[in-house]
Amino acid sequence: MEYFLSFIQVFKYRYVIGTKMSADEGICIKSTVHNTPAVSPAFINDEHTKPDWASTEYSTWTESQWATAPFQIKVFLIPSPQQEWVTFSVGIVVLLISFSSVYFINAKADVLFRIDGSL
């Protein structure tokens, strides 16, 4: 898997400036967030093509503008390898305890639940 991921650029580095930071106080963040420009081909304006505002060949779209005051963000943290192993190990232990308790209860069901009808 590591070999496969070496050909795919999973992470990008972004320079982030907070609201109370100056331009030289930002931090560099390694992230899996990617963005692409949302530009309709109808609005491309370069030396080869001029925008045709009346054309119906390409669809057009708009994007909403984010307000600066009620800014919200969702952060998804990537756990450390140690935390991943602890979570995996605890899951395996719970799985083994569950299987052995179900096996024990099934093996001793006649004693535990008196299935033979006598009290």
Phi and psi in radians as a Rosetta constraint file:
Dihedral C 1 N 2 CA 2 C 2 CIRCULARHARMONIC -1.080 0.35
Dihedral N 2 CA 2 C 2 N 3 CIRCULARHARMONIC -0.653 0.35
Dihedral C 2 N 3 CA 3 C 3 CIRCULARHARMONIC -1.106 0.35
Dihedral N 3 CA 3 C 3 N 4 CIRCULARHARMONIC -0.735 0.35
Dihedral C 3 N 4 CA 4 C 4 CIRCULARHARMONIC -1.153 0.35
Dihedral N 4 CA 4 C 4 N 5 CIRCULARHARMONIC -0.741 0.35
Dihedral C 4 N 5 CA 5 C 5 CIRCULARHARMONIC -1.230 0.35
Dihedral N 5 CA 5 C 5 N 6 CIRCULARHARMONIC -0.297 0.35
Dihedral C 5 N 6 CA 6 C 6 CIRCULARHARMONIC -1.221 0.35
Dihedral N 6 CA 6 C 6 N 7 CIRCULARHARMONIC -0.376 0.35
Dihedral C 6 N 7 CA 7 C 7 CIRCULARHARMONIC -1.549 0.35
Dihedral N 7 CA 7 C 7 N 8 CIRCULARHARMONIC -0.256 0.35
Dihedral C 7 N 8 CA 8 C 8 CIRCULARHARMONIC -1.870 0.35
Dihedral N 8 CA 8 C 8 N 9 CIRCULARHARMONIC 2.275 0.35
Dihedral C 8 N 9 CA 9 C 9 CIRCULARHARMONIC -1.445 0.35
Dihedral N 9 CA 9 C 9 N 10 CIRCULARHARMONIC 1.731 0.35
Dihedral C 9 N 10 CA 10 C 10 CIRCULARHARMONIC -1.459 0.35
Dihedral N 10 CA 10 C 10 N 11 CIRCULARHARMONIC -0.746 0.35
Dihedral C 10 N 11 CA 11 C 11 CIRCULARHARMONIC -1.801 0.35
Dihedral N 11 CA 11 C 11 N 12 CIRCULARHARMONIC 2.598 0.35
Dihedral C 11 N 12 CA 12 C 12 CIRCULARHARMONIC -2.273 0.35
Dihedral N 12 CA 12 C 12 N 13 CIRCULARHARMONIC 2.645 0.35
Dihedral C 12 N 13 CA 13 C 13 CIRCULARHARMONIC -1.792 0.35
Dihedral N 13 CA 13 C 13 N 14 CIRCULARHARMONIC 2.274 0.35
Dihedral C 13 N 14 CA 14 C 14 CIRCULARHARMONIC -2.140 0.35
Dihedral N 14 CA 14 C 14 N 15 CIRCULARHARMONIC 2.390 0.35
Dihedral C 14 N 15 CA 15 C 15 CIRCULARHARMONIC -1.595 0.35
Dihedral N 15 CA 15 C 15 N 16 CIRCULARHARMONIC 2.069 0.35
Dihedral C 15 N 16 CA 16 C 16 CIRCULARHARMONIC -2.034 0.35
Dihedral N 16 CA 16 C 16 N 17 CIRCULARHARMONIC 2.346 0.35
Dihedral C 16 N 17 CA 17 C 17 CIRCULARHARMONIC -2.083 0.35
Dihedral N 17 CA 17 C 17 N 18 CIRCULARHARMONIC 2.221 0.35
Dihedral C 17 N 18 CA 18 C 18 CIRCULARHARMONIC -1.354 0.35
Dihedral N 18 CA 18 C 18 N 19 CIRCULARHARMONIC 3.022 0.35
Dihedral C 18 N 19 CA 19 C 19 CIRCULARHARMONIC -1.196 0.35
Dihedral N 19 CA 19 C 19 N 20 CIRCULARHARMONIC -0.468 0.35
Dihedral C 19 N 20 CA 20 C 20 CIRCULARHARMONIC -1.881 0.35
Dihedral N 20 CA 20 C 20 N 21 CIRCULARHARMONIC 0.415 0.35
Dihedral C 20 N 21 CA 21 C 21 CIRCULARHARMONIC -1.980 0.35
Dihedral N 21 CA 21 C 21 N 22 CIRCULARHARMONIC 2.647 0.35
Dihedral C 21 N 22 CA 22 C 22 CIRCULARHARMONIC -1.550 0.35
Dihedral N 22 CA 22 C 22 N 23 CIRCULARHARMONIC 3.056 0.35
Dihedral C 22 N 23 CA 23 C 23 CIRCULARHARMONIC -1.109 0.35
Dihedral N 23 CA 23 C 23 N 24 CIRCULARHARMONIC -0.453 0.35
Dihedral C 23 N 24 CA 24 C 24 CIRCULARHARMONIC -1.711 0.35
Dihedral N 24 CA 24 C 24 N 25 CIRCULARHARMONIC 0.166 0.35
Dihedral C 24 N 25 CA 25 C 25 CIRCULARHARMONIC -1.884 0.35
Dihedral N 25 CA 25 C 25 N 26 CIRCULARHARMONIC 0.134 0.35
Dihedral C 25 N 26 CA 26 C 26 CIRCULARHARMONIC -1.229 0.35
Dihedral N 26 CA 26 C 26 N 27 CIRCULARHARMONIC 3.062 0.35
Dihedral C 26 N 27 CA 27 C 27 CIRCULARHARMONIC -2.242 0.35
Dihedral N 27 CA 27 C 27 N 28 CIRCULARHARMONIC 2.691 0.35
Dihedral C 27 N 28 CA 28 C 28 CIRCULARHARMONIC -1.703 0.35
Dihedral N 28 CA 28 C 28 N 29 CIRCULARHARMONIC 2.231 0.35
Dihedral C 28 N 29 CA 29 C 29 CIRCULARHARMONIC -2.092 0.35
Dihedral N 29 CA 29 C 29 N 30 CIRCULARHARMONIC 2.287 0.35
Dihedral C 29 N 30 CA 30 C 30 CIRCULARHARMONIC -1.506 0.35
Dihedral N 30 CA 30 C 30 N 31 CIRCULARHARMONIC 2.129 0.35
Dihedral C 30 N 31 CA 31 C 31 CIRCULARHARMONIC -2.485 0.35
Dihedral N 31 CA 31 C 31 N 32 CIRCULARHARMONIC 2.777 0.35
Dihedral C 31 N 32 CA 32 C 32 CIRCULARHARMONIC -1.727 0.35
Dihedral N 32 CA 32 C 32 N 33 CIRCULARHARMONIC 0.189 0.35
Dihedral C 32 N 33 CA 33 C 33 CIRCULARHARMONIC -1.388 0.35
Dihedral N 33 CA 33 C 33 N 34 CIRCULARHARMONIC 2.305 0.35
Dihedral C 33 N 34 CA 34 C 34 CIRCULARHARMONIC -2.205 0.35
Dihedral N 34 CA 34 C 34 N 35 CIRCULARHARMONIC 2.574 0.35
Dihedral C 34 N 35 CA 35 C 35 CIRCULARHARMONIC -2.385 0.35
Dihedral N 35 CA 35 C 35 N 36 CIRCULARHARMONIC 2.714 0.35
Dihedral C 35 N 36 CA 36 C 36 CIRCULARHARMONIC -2.298 0.35
Dihedral N 36 CA 36 C 36 N 37 CIRCULARHARMONIC 2.602 0.35
Dihedral C 36 N 37 CA 37 C 37 CIRCULARHARMONIC -1.219 0.35
Dihedral N 37 CA 37 C 37 N 38 CIRCULARHARMONIC 2.415 0.35
Dihedral C 37 N 38 CA 38 C 38 CIRCULARHARMONIC -1.821 0.35
Dihedral N 38 CA 38 C 38 N 39 CIRCULARHARMONIC 1.379 0.35
Dihedral C 38 N 39 CA 39 C 39 CIRCULARHARMONIC -2.068 0.35
Dihedral N 39 CA 39 C 39 N 40 CIRCULARHARMONIC 2.198 0.35
Dihedral C 39 N 40 CA 40 C 40 CIRCULARHARMONIC -1.271 0.35
Dihedral N 40 CA 40 C 40 N 41 CIRCULARHARMONIC 2.450 0.35
Dihedral C 40 N 41 CA 41 C 41 CIRCULARHARMONIC -1.043 0.35
Dihedral N 41 CA 41 C 41 N 42 CIRCULARHARMONIC -0.354 0.35
Dihedral C 41 N 42 CA 42 C 42 CIRCULARHARMONIC -1.176 0.35
Dihedral N 42 CA 42 C 42 N 43 CIRCULARHARMONIC -0.383 0.35
Dihedral C 42 N 43 CA 43 C 43 CIRCULARHARMONIC -1.819 0.35
Dihedral N 43 CA 43 C 43 N 44 CIRCULARHARMONIC 0.077 0.35
Dihedral C 43 N 44 CA 44 C 44 CIRCULARHARMONIC -1.210 0.35
Dihedral N 44 CA 44 C 44 N 45 CIRCULARHARMONIC 2.271 0.35
Dihedral C 44 N 45 CA 45 C 45 CIRCULARHARMONIC -2.274 0.35
Dihedral N 45 CA 45 C 45 N 46 CIRCULARHARMONIC 1.716 0.35
Dihedral C 45 N 46 CA 46 C 46 CIRCULARHARMONIC -2.349 0.35
Dihedral N 46 CA 46 C 46 N 47 CIRCULARHARMONIC -2.955 0.35
Dihedral C 46 N 47 CA 47 C 47 CIRCULARHARMONIC -1.245 0.35
Dihedral N 47 CA 47 C 47 N 48 CIRCULARHARMONIC -0.332 0.35
Dihedral C 47 N 48 CA 48 C 48 CIRCULARHARMONIC -1.652 0.35
Dihedral N 48 CA 48 C 48 N 49 CIRCULARHARMONIC -0.577 0.35
Dihedral C 48 N 49 CA 49 C 49 CIRCULARHARMONIC -2.256 0.35
Dihedral N 49 CA 49 C 49 N 50 CIRCULARHARMONIC 2.554 0.35
Dihedral C 49 N 50 CA 50 C 50 CIRCULARHARMONIC -1.971 0.35
Dihedral N 50 CA 50 C 50 N 51 CIRCULARHARMONIC 2.507 0.35
Dihedral C 50 N 51 CA 51 C 51 CIRCULARHARMONIC -1.130 0.35
Dihedral N 51 CA 51 C 51 N 52 CIRCULARHARMONIC 2.347 0.35
Dihedral C 51 N 52 CA 52 C 52 CIRCULARHARMONIC -1.902 0.35
Dihedral N 52 CA 52 C 52 N 53 CIRCULARHARMONIC 1.705 0.35
Dihedral C 52 N 53 CA 53 C 53 CIRCULARHARMONIC -1.192 0.35
Dihedral N 53 CA 53 C 53 N 54 CIRCULARHARMONIC -0.391 0.35
Dihedral C 53 N 54 CA 54 C 54 CIRCULARHARMONIC -1.692 0.35
Dihedral N 54 CA 54 C 54 N 55 CIRCULARHARMONIC -0.004 0.35
Dihedral C 54 N 55 CA 55 C 55 CIRCULARHARMONIC -1.221 0.35
Dihedral N 55 CA 55 C 55 N 56 CIRCULARHARMONIC 2.488 0.35
Dihedral C 55 N 56 CA 56 C 56 CIRCULARHARMONIC -1.930 0.35
Dihedral N 56 CA 56 C 56 N 57 CIRCULARHARMONIC 0.243 0.35
Dihedral C 56 N 57 CA 57 C 57 CIRCULARHARMONIC -1.237 0.35
Dihedral N 57 CA 57 C 57 N 58 CIRCULARHARMONIC -0.711 0.35
Dihedral C 57 N 58 CA 58 C 58 CIRCULARHARMONIC -1.958 0.35
Dihedral N 58 CA 58 C 58 N 59 CIRCULARHARMONIC 2.509 0.35
Dihedral C 58 N 59 CA 59 C 59 CIRCULARHARMONIC -1.335 0.35
Dihedral N 59 CA 59 C 59 N 60 CIRCULARHARMONIC 2.730 0.35
Dihedral C 59 N 60 CA 60 C 60 CIRCULARHARMONIC -2.150 0.35
Dihedral N 60 CA 60 C 60 N 61 CIRCULARHARMONIC 2.711 0.35
Dihedral C 60 N 61 CA 61 C 61 CIRCULARHARMONIC -2.614 0.35
Dihedral N 61 CA 61 C 61 N 62 CIRCULARHARMONIC 2.904 0.35
Dihedral C 61 N 62 CA 62 C 62 CIRCULARHARMONIC -2.261 0.35
Dihedral N 62 CA 62 C 62 N 63 CIRCULARHARMONIC 2.819 0.35
Dihedral C 62 N 63 CA 63 C 63 CIRCULARHARMONIC -2.111 0.35
Dihedral N 63 CA 63 C 63 N 64 CIRCULARHARMONIC 2.533 0.35
Dihedral C 63 N 64 CA 64 C 64 CIRCULARHARMONIC -1.285 0.35
Dihedral N 64 CA 64 C 64 N 65 CIRCULARHARMONIC 2.671 0.35
Dihedral C 64 N 65 CA 65 C 65 CIRCULARHARMONIC -1.661 0.35
Dihedral N 65 CA 65 C 65 N 66 CIRCULARHARMONIC 2.376 0.35
Dihedral C 65 N 66 CA 66 C 66 CIRCULARHARMONIC -1.414 0.35
Dihedral N 66 CA 66 C 66 N 67 CIRCULARHARMONIC 2.301 0.35
Dihedral C 66 N 67 CA 67 C 67 CIRCULARHARMONIC -1.275 0.35
Dihedral N 67 CA 67 C 67 N 68 CIRCULARHARMONIC 2.574 0.35
Dihedral C 67 N 68 CA 68 C 68 CIRCULARHARMONIC -1.486 0.35
Dihedral N 68 CA 68 C 68 N 69 CIRCULARHARMONIC -0.478 0.35
Dihedral C 68 N 69 CA 69 C 69 CIRCULARHARMONIC -1.279 0.35
Dihedral N 69 CA 69 C 69 N 70 CIRCULARHARMONIC -0.970 0.35
Dihedral C 69 N 70 CA 70 C 70 CIRCULARHARMONIC -1.581 0.35
Dihedral N 70 CA 70 C 70 N 71 CIRCULARHARMONIC 0.828 0.35
Dihedral C 70 N 71 CA 71 C 71 CIRCULARHARMONIC -1.204 0.35
Dihedral N 71 CA 71 C 71 N 72 CIRCULARHARMONIC 2.263 0.35
Dihedral C 71 N 72 CA 72 C 72 CIRCULARHARMONIC -2.245 0.35
Dihedral N 72 CA 72 C 72 N 73 CIRCULARHARMONIC 2.653 0.35
Dihedral C 72 N 73 CA 73 C 73 CIRCULARHARMONIC -2.497 0.35
Dihedral N 73 CA 73 C 73 N 74 CIRCULARHARMONIC 2.545 0.35
Dihedral C 73 N 74 CA 74 C 74 CIRCULARHARMONIC -1.881 0.35
Dihedral N 74 CA 74 C 74 N 75 CIRCULARHARMONIC 2.218 0.35
Dihedral C 74 N 75 CA 75 C 75 CIRCULARHARMONIC -2.005 0.35
Dihedral N 75 CA 75 C 75 N 76 CIRCULARHARMONIC 2.205 0.35
Dihedral C 75 N 76 CA 76 C 76 CIRCULARHARMONIC -1.957 0.35
Dihedral N 76 CA 76 C 76 N 77 CIRCULARHARMONIC 1.935 0.35
Dihedral C 76 N 77 CA 77 C 77 CIRCULARHARMONIC -1.464 0.35
Dihedral N 77 CA 77 C 77 N 78 CIRCULARHARMONIC 2.535 0.35
Dihedral C 77 N 78 CA 78 C 78 CIRCULARHARMONIC -1.712 0.35
Dihedral N 78 CA 78 C 78 N 79 CIRCULARHARMONIC 2.095 0.35
Dihedral C 78 N 79 CA 79 C 79 CIRCULARHARMONIC -1.205 0.35
Dihedral N 79 CA 79 C 79 N 80 CIRCULARHARMONIC 2.762 0.35
Dihedral C 79 N 80 CA 80 C 80 CIRCULARHARMONIC -1.240 0.35
Dihedral N 80 CA 80 C 80 N 81 CIRCULARHARMONIC 2.796 0.35
Dihedral C 80 N 81 CA 81 C 81 CIRCULARHARMONIC -1.029 0.35
Dihedral N 81 CA 81 C 81 N 82 CIRCULARHARMONIC -0.605 0.35
Dihedral C 81 N 82 CA 82 C 82 CIRCULARHARMONIC -1.123 0.35
Dihedral N 82 CA 82 C 82 N 83 CIRCULARHARMONIC -0.750 0.35
Dihedral C 82 N 83 CA 83 C 83 CIRCULARHARMONIC -1.170 0.35
Dihedral N 83 CA 83 C 83 N 84 CIRCULARHARMONIC -0.621 0.35
Dihedral C 83 N 84 CA 84 C 84 CIRCULARHARMONIC -1.102 0.35
Dihedral N 84 CA 84 C 84 N 85 CIRCULARHARMONIC -0.749 0.35
Dihedral C 84 N 85 CA 85 C 85 CIRCULARHARMONIC -1.174 0.35
Dihedral N 85 CA 85 C 85 N 86 CIRCULARHARMONIC -0.674 0.35
Dihedral C 85 N 86 CA 86 C 86 CIRCULARHARMONIC -1.108 0.35
Dihedral N 86 CA 86 C 86 N 87 CIRCULARHARMONIC -0.793 0.35
Dihedral C 86 N 87 CA 87 C 87 CIRCULARHARMONIC -1.083 0.35
Dihedral N 87 CA 87 C 87 N 88 CIRCULARHARMONIC -0.764 0.35
Dihedral C 87 N 88 CA 88 C 88 CIRCULARHARMONIC -1.101 0.35
Dihedral N 88 CA 88 C 88 N 89 CIRCULARHARMONIC -0.765 0.35
Dihedral C 88 N 89 CA 89 C 89 CIRCULARHARMONIC -1.128 0.35
Dihedral N 89 CA 89 C 89 N 90 CIRCULARHARMONIC -0.758 0.35
Dihedral C 89 N 90 CA 90 C 90 CIRCULARHARMONIC -1.092 0.35
Dihedral N 90 CA 90 C 90 N 91 CIRCULARHARMONIC -0.694 0.35
Dihedral C 90 N 91 CA 91 C 91 CIRCULARHARMONIC -1.085 0.35
Dihedral N 91 CA 91 C 91 N 92 CIRCULARHARMONIC -0.736 0.35
Dihedral C 91 N 92 CA 92 C 92 CIRCULARHARMONIC -1.129 0.35
Dihedral N 92 CA 92 C 92 N 93 CIRCULARHARMONIC -0.728 0.35
Dihedral C 92 N 93 CA 93 C 93 CIRCULARHARMONIC -1.093 0.35
Dihedral N 93 CA 93 C 93 N 94 CIRCULARHARMONIC -0.786 0.35
Dihedral C 93 N 94 CA 94 C 94 CIRCULARHARMONIC -1.103 0.35
Dihedral N 94 CA 94 C 94 N 95 CIRCULARHARMONIC -0.689 0.35
Dihedral C 94 N 95 CA 95 C 95 CIRCULARHARMONIC -1.074 0.35
Dihedral N 95 CA 95 C 95 N 96 CIRCULARHARMONIC -0.815 0.35
Dihedral C 95 N 96 CA 96 C 96 CIRCULARHARMONIC -1.142 0.35
Dihedral N 96 CA 96 C 96 N 97 CIRCULARHARMONIC -0.708 0.35
Dihedral C 96 N 97 CA 97 C 97 CIRCULARHARMONIC -1.105 0.35
Dihedral N 97 CA 97 C 97 N 98 CIRCULARHARMONIC -0.718 0.35
Dihedral C 97 N 98 CA 98 C 98 CIRCULARHARMONIC -1.116 0.35
Dihedral N 98 CA 98 C 98 N 99 CIRCULARHARMONIC -0.834 0.35
Dihedral C 98 N 99 CA 99 C 99 CIRCULARHARMONIC -1.076 0.35
Dihedral N 99 CA 99 C 99 N 100 CIRCULARHARMONIC -0.770 0.35
Dihedral C 99 N 100 CA 100 C 100 CIRCULARHARMONIC -1.205 0.35
Dihedral N 100 CA 100 C 100 N 101 CIRCULARHARMONIC -0.615 0.35
Dihedral C 100 N 101 CA 101 C 101 CIRCULARHARMONIC -1.216 0.35
Dihedral N 101 CA 101 C 101 N 102 CIRCULARHARMONIC -0.667 0.35
Dihedral C 101 N 102 CA 102 C 102 CIRCULARHARMONIC -1.149 0.35
Dihedral N 102 CA 102 C 102 N 103 CIRCULARHARMONIC -0.717 0.35
Dihedral C 102 N 103 CA 103 C 103 CIRCULARHARMONIC -1.088 0.35
Dihedral N 103 CA 103 C 103 N 104 CIRCULARHARMONIC -0.780 0.35
Dihedral C 103 N 104 CA 104 C 104 CIRCULARHARMONIC -1.103 0.35
Dihedral N 104 CA 104 C 104 N 105 CIRCULARHARMONIC -0.781 0.35
Dihedral C 104 N 105 CA 105 C 105 CIRCULARHARMONIC -1.145 0.35
Dihedral N 105 CA 105 C 105 N 106 CIRCULARHARMONIC -0.709 0.35
Dihedral C 105 N 106 CA 106 C 106 CIRCULARHARMONIC -1.157 0.35
Dihedral N 106 CA 106 C 106 N 107 CIRCULARHARMONIC -0.678 0.35
Dihedral C 106 N 107 CA 107 C 107 CIRCULARHARMONIC -1.207 0.35
Dihedral N 107 CA 107 C 107 N 108 CIRCULARHARMONIC -0.582 0.35
Dihedral C 107 N 108 CA 108 C 108 CIRCULARHARMONIC -1.894 0.35
Dihedral N 108 CA 108 C 108 N 109 CIRCULARHARMONIC 0.389 0.35
Dihedral C 108 N 109 CA 109 C 109 CIRCULARHARMONIC -1.075 0.35
Dihedral N 109 CA 109 C 109 N 110 CIRCULARHARMONIC -0.667 0.35
Dihedral C 109 N 110 CA 110 C 110 CIRCULARHARMONIC -1.135 0.35
Dihedral N 110 CA 110 C 110 N 111 CIRCULARHARMONIC -0.584 0.35
Dihedral C 110 N 111 CA 111 C 111 CIRCULARHARMONIC -1.404 0.35
Dihedral N 111 CA 111 C 111 N 112 CIRCULARHARMONIC -0.745 0.35
Dihedral C 111 N 112 CA 112 C 112 CIRCULARHARMONIC -1.218 0.35
Dihedral N 112 CA 112 C 112 N 113 CIRCULARHARMONIC -0.665 0.35
Dihedral C 112 N 113 CA 113 C 113 CIRCULARHARMONIC -1.992 0.35
Dihedral N 113 CA 113 C 113 N 114 CIRCULARHARMONIC 0.047 0.35
Dihedral C 113 N 114 CA 114 C 114 CIRCULARHARMONIC 0.808 0.35
Dihedral N 114 CA 114 C 114 N 115 CIRCULARHARMONIC 1.183 0.35
Dihedral C 114 N 115 CA 115 C 115 CIRCULARHARMONIC -1.280 0.35
Dihedral N 115 CA 115 C 115 N 116 CIRCULARHARMONIC -0.397 0.35
Dihedral C 115 N 116 CA 116 C 116 CIRCULARHARMONIC -1.234 0.35
Dihedral N 116 CA 116 C 116 N 117 CIRCULARHARMONIC -0.096 0.35
Dihedral C 116 N 117 CA 117 C 117 CIRCULARHARMONIC 1.629 0.35
Dihedral N 117 CA 117 C 117 N 118 CIRCULARHARMONIC -0.198 0.35
Dihedral C 117 N 118 CA 118 C 118 CIRCULARHARMONIC -1.567 0.35
Dihedral N 118 CA 118 C 118 N 119 CIRCULARHARMONIC 2.551 0.35
